[in-house]
């Protein structure tokens, strides 16, 4: 088949895992099997993001098998809303930052590799800090392990990023907008579905036109949980190319 492929790919992530416990300048860095996962995570996150002890922030750990071995892995999310508000006040343009939803680099993801006992550097998810990242796991590229689905919000729009672990590194393979212009006349949304792979074992991602059933109940853009129903209108079918490590669609 002689297809012309149209590639839509917003966010590309490929970070290597890093060691966790710095014992001394001479010894360098090493894993710390004596520490619990939670202790490792908090120590690593605060050091990586230069978070002072006085700052209040949100950290959550989502465990699952993400690379197919017999060790439990994890996705760590970090939200720094307090820091975002503080930075906005100190910027001298608080009203403008507030109007933009304080959008910036205040939501992060880290990947913990259970087999290597290592945590990756931070993965920045530019978004509005009033809404924490939403994490879901689903077997998409392979049935032997889970891939990571991350939802994040930017004002009255929401986006979804698909992250897969390849060679111990998290990599974004696809991203798409979930809804836009929430609460406005030109409100739009899509419904994600999946089907058997067109060109391989990885599932195809199907993009249907959706309908937000509860958009009239929006009281707060950032805490709103949309109920999106599926219509019969298929907009796009994306299929995964293993050699490229990305999703494509016919133009």
URJOSUL-V272875 format. One record per pair of residues at least 6 apart in sequence whose C-alpha atoms are under 8 Angstrom apart, sorted by sequence separation. I is the first residue (numbers start at 1). J is the second residue. If there is no record, write none. Layout:
BEGIN
i=I j=J
i=I j=J
END
This chain:
BEGIN
i=22 j=28
i=23 j=29
i=45 j=51
i=46 j=52
i=65 j=71
i=66 j=72
i=67 j=73
i=88 j=94
i=97 j=103
i=112 j=118
i=113 j=119
i=139 j=145
i=140 j=146
i=141 j=147
i=152 j=158
i=153 j=159
i=164 j=170
i=165 j=171
i=181 j=187
i=182 j=188
i=196 j=202
i=197 j=203
i=198 j=204
i=218 j=224
i=240 j=246
i=241 j=247
i=22 j=29
i=23 j=30
i=65 j=72
i=66 j=73
i=112 j=119
i=139 j=146
i=140 j=147
i=151 j=158
i=152 j=159
i=163 j=170
i=164 j=171
i=180 j=187
i=181 j=188
i=196 j=203
i=197 j=204
i=240 j=247
i=241 j=248
i=21 j=29
i=22 j=30
i=32 j=40
i=64 j=72
i=65 j=73
i=66 j=74
i=111 j=119
i=112 j=120
i=138 j=146
i=139 j=147
i=151 j=159
i=152 j=160
i=163 j=171
i=164 j=172
i=179 j=187
i=180 j=188
i=195 j=203
i=196 j=204
i=239 j=247
i=240 j=248
i=20 j=29
i=21 j=30
i=63 j=72
i=64 j=73
i=65 j=74
i=88 j=97
i=110 j=119
i=111 j=120
i=137 j=146
i=138 j=147
i=151 j=160
i=163 j=172
i=164 j=173
i=179 j=188
i=180 j=189
i=194 j=203
i=195 j=204
i=238 j=247
i=239 j=248
i=19 j=29
i=20 j=30
i=21 j=31
i=63 j=73
i=64 j=74
i=88 j=98
i=110 j=120
i=111 j=121
i=137 j=147
i=138 j=148
i=150 j=160
i=151 j=161
i=162 j=172
i=163 j=173
i=179 j=189
i=194 j=204
i=195 j=205
i=238 j=248
i=239 j=249
i=19 j=30
i=20 j=31
i=21 j=32
i=63 j=74
i=110 j=121
i=137 j=148
i=138 j=149
i=149 j=160
i=150 j=161
i=161 j=172
i=162 j=173
i=163 j=174
i=178 j=189
i=179 j=190
i=194 j=205
i=195 j=206
i=215 j=226
i=238 j=249
i=19 j=31
i=20 j=32
i=62 j=74
i=63 j=75
i=110 j=122
i=136 j=148
i=137 j=149
i=149 j=161
i=150 j=162
i=161 j=173
i=162 j=174
i=177 j=189
i=178 j=190
i=193 j=205
i=194 j=206
i=214 j=226
i=237 j=249
i=238 j=250
i=61 j=74
i=62 j=75
i=109 j=122
i=110 j=123
i=135 j=148
i=136 j=149
i=149 j=162
i=150 j=163
i=161 j=174
i=162 j=175
i=177 j=190
i=178 j=191
i=192 j=205
i=193 j=206
i=213 j=226
i=214 j=227
i=236 j=249
i=237 j=250
i=61 j=75
i=62 j=76
i=88 j=102
i=108 j=122
i=109 j=123
i=135 j=149
i=136 j=150
i=148 j=162
i=149 j=163
i=161 j=175
i=192 j=206
i=193 j=207
i=212 j=226
i=213 j=227
i=61 j=76
i=108 j=123
i=109 j=124
i=135 j=150
i=147 j=162
i=148 j=163
i=160 j=175
i=161 j=176
i=192 j=207
i=193 j=208
i=212 j=227
i=213 j=228
i=60 j=76
i=61 j=77
i=108 j=124
i=109 j=125
i=134 j=150
i=135 j=151
i=147 j=163
i=148 j=164
i=159 j=175
i=160 j=176
i=191 j=207
i=192 j=208
i=212 j=228
i=213 j=229
i=59 j=76
i=60 j=77
i=85 j=102
i=107 j=124
i=108 j=125
i=133 j=150
i=134 j=151
i=147 j=164
i=159 j=176
i=160 j=177
i=190 j=207
i=191 j=208
i=211 j=228
i=212 j=229
i=59 j=77
i=60 j=78
i=84 j=102
i=106 j=124
i=107 j=125
i=133 j=151
i=134 j=152
i=146 j=164
i=147 j=165
i=159 j=177
i=160 j=178
i=190 j=208
i=191 j=209
i=210 j=228
i=211 j=229
i=21 j=40
i=58 j=77
i=59 j=78
i=105 j=124
i=106 j=125
i=107 j=126
i=133 j=152
i=158 j=177
i=159 j=178
i=190 j=209
i=191 j=210
i=210 j=229
i=211 j=230
i=20 j=40
i=58 j=78
i=59 j=79
i=105 j=125
i=106 j=126
i=107 j=127
i=132 j=152
i=157 j=177
i=158 j=178
i=159 j=179
i=189 j=209
i=190 j=210
i=210 j=230
i=211 j=231
i=57 j=78
i=58 j=79
i=105 j=126
i=106 j=127
i=107 j=128
i=131 j=152
i=157 j=178
i=158 j=179
i=189 j=210
i=190 j=211
i=209 j=230
i=210 j=231
i=57 j=79
i=58 j=80
i=84 j=106
i=104 j=126
i=105 j=127
i=106 j=128
i=107 j=129
i=131 j=153
i=157 j=179
i=158 j=180
i=188 j=210
i=189 j=211
i=208 j=230
i=209 j=231
i=21 j=44
i=57 j=80
i=83 j=106
i=103 j=126
i=104 j=127
i=106 j=129
i=141 j=164
i=157 j=180
i=188 j=211
i=189 j=212
i=208 j=231
i=209 j=232
i=20 j=44
i=56 j=80
i=57 j=81
i=103 j=127
i=104 j=128
i=128 j=152
i=156 j=180
i=157 j=181
i=188 j=212
i=208 j=232
i=209 j=233
i=57 j=82
i=81 j=106
i=103 j=128
i=104 j=129
i=107 j=132
i=127 j=152
i=128 j=153
i=156 j=181
i=157 j=182
i=208 j=233
i=209 j=234
i=56 j=82
i=80 j=106
i=102 j=128
i=103 j=129
i=107 j=133
i=127 j=153
i=128 j=154
i=156 j=182
i=208 j=234
i=209 j=235
i=55 j=82
i=79 j=106
i=80 j=107
i=101 j=128
i=102 j=129
i=125 j=152
i=127 j=154
i=128 j=155
i=156 j=183
i=207 j=234
i=208 j=235
i=55 j=83
i=78 j=106
i=79 j=107
i=101 j=129
i=206 j=234
i=207 j=235
i=208 j=236
i=78 j=107
i=79 j=108
i=101 j=130
i=206 j=235
i=207 j=236
i=77 j=107
i=78 j=108
i=206 j=236
i=207 j=237
i=77 j=108
i=78 j=109
i=206 j=237
i=77 j=109
i=183 j=215
i=205 j=237
i=206 j=238
i=76 j=109
i=77 j=110
i=182 j=215
i=183 j=216
i=204 j=237
i=205 j=238
i=75 j=109
i=76 j=110
i=204 j=238
i=205 j=239
i=41 j=76
i=75 j=110
i=76 j=111
i=183 j=218
i=204 j=239
i=75 j=111
i=76 j=112
i=203 j=239
i=204 j=240
i=74 j=111
i=75 j=112
i=191 j=228
i=202 j=239
i=203 j=240
i=73 j=111
i=74 j=112
i=190 j=228
i=191 j=229
i=202 j=240
i=73 j=112
i=74 j=113
i=182 j=221
i=189 j=228
i=191 j=230
i=73 j=113
i=74 j=114
i=190 j=230
i=199 j=239
i=200 j=240
i=72 j=113
i=73 j=114
i=198 j=239
i=199 j=240
i=200 j=241
i=72 j=114
i=73 j=115
i=197 j=239
i=199 j=241
i=200 j=242
i=71 j=114
i=72 j=115
i=197 j=240
i=71 j=115
i=70 j=115
i=84 j=129
i=69 j=115
i=81 j=129
i=80 j=129
i=81 j=130
i=120 j=169
i=79 j=129
i=103 j=154
i=103 j=155
i=79 j=132
i=101 j=154
i=78 j=132
i=79 j=133
i=101 j=155
i=100 j=155
i=113 j=168
i=77 j=133
i=111 j=170
i=142 j=201
i=141 j=201
i=142 j=202
i=141 j=202
i=140 j=202
i=141 j=203
i=140 j=203
i=156 j=221
i=155 j=221
i=155 j=222
i=153 j=222
i=173 j=245
i=174 j=246
i=48 j=121
i=49 j=122
i=62 j=135
i=64 j=137
i=173 j=246
i=174 j=247
i=48 j=122
i=173 j=247
i=44 j=119
i=68 j=144
i=45 j=122
i=68 j=145
i=41 j=119
i=67 j=145
i=66 j=145
i=67 j=146
i=65 j=145
i=66 j=146
i=65 j=146
i=66 j=147
i=64 j=146
i=66 j=148
i=33 j=117
i=31 j=117
i=31 j=118
i=131 j=222
i=130 j=222
i=131 j=223
i=17 j=111
i=17 j=112
i=17 j=113
i=20 j=118
i=66 j=164
i=67 j=165
i=19 j=118
i=20 j=119
i=66 j=165
i=67 j=166
i=18 j=118
i=19 j=119
i=17 j=118
i=18 j=119
i=67 j=168
i=17 j=119
i=18 j=120
i=17 j=120
i=18 j=121
i=16 j=120
i=17 j=121
i=15 j=120
i=16 j=121
i=15 j=121
i=15 j=123
i=13 j=123
i=11 j=161
i=17 j=168
i=16 j=168
i=17 j=169
i=16 j=169
i=15 j=169
i=16 j=170
i=14 j=169
i=15 j=170
i=14 j=170
i=15 j=171
i=13 j=170
i=14 j=171
i=13 j=171
i=14 j=172
i=12 j=171
i=13 j=172
i=12 j=172
i=11 j=172
i=12 j=173
i=11 j=174
i=9 j=173
i=10 j=174
i=11 j=175
i=9 j=174
i=10 j=175
i=8 j=174
i=9 j=175
i=8 j=175
i=9 j=246
i=9 j=247
i=8 j=247
i=7 j=247
i=8 j=248
i=7 j=248
i=6 j=248
i=7 j=249
i=5 j=248
i=6 j=249
i=5 j=249
i=6 j=250
i=5 j=250
i=6 j=251
i=4 j=250
i=5 j=251
i=3 j=250
i=4 j=251
END
